[in-house]
Amino acid sequence: MSGRISEISRKGCYLDILNTLPVDTALQLRITRDQGSFATMARIIYVQEGIGMGLAFVDPPQDQLQILDSWLAELAI
């Protein structure tokens, strides 16, 4: 599945996608940006049918959090 990420933070993000999955579904998430990527397990915490899903990151590895933190720092500028 692929979709567009918005509302990203250290805790989770929103995934704009037409074909949603049920709440509490666990999934492996990979977000790519330019030439980097962030990967972690995630859990669907809410669904807007046909629009998208709210995802909570589940125990992201420290090296992945460093990637995410660098992206968030760029967005804050």
C-alpha positions, 0 to 999 in steps of 0.5 A: 500500500502507498499513500501520502503522509501528513501531520507527522510527529515523533508519536505518529502520522496521518496516512491519506489513503483510499483503501483503509484498514481496520483500527488496531491493525499493526503494520510495518511503515516505511516513509521515504523522503528524498533519498532517505527513509524512516521505518518502524512498526505502527498501529492504526488508531483511527480510520476515516473511511475512504479518506485515511488513517491515523497511525501511532508509531510503535517503539521506533528504533533509535536510529530511525528516530534520529532520521525522523528528528532531522526531518522534523527539525527541517519542517520547523524552519 
